[in-house]
């Protein structure tokens, strides 16, 4: 079963850089819990494809929505800027949720 989701997105400028909205809750759709990404930020590691290029990125929750952060590599590769429309494919970087034993429980 593929967990890759394909959709069109509009790149937006936020106070911390470029991002586009993920049109669903990744925990519900993929069954993968959010994790600590860096101090003060939780979210999901994802694989993003656009223009036949693949990137790794993060989905972070904000204002009851979910946002895919646009890395500098993604921005340069696709010549992205605020207002750009892109066809993207997004999948969780981890295809299976961690088992309780794997989390030290």
Secondary structure, 3 states (H helix, E strand, C coil): CCCCEEEEEECEEECCEEEEEECCCHHHHHCCCCEEEECCEEEEEEEEEECCEEEEEEEEEECCEEEEECCHHHHHHHCCCCCCEEEEEEEECCCCCCCCHHHCC
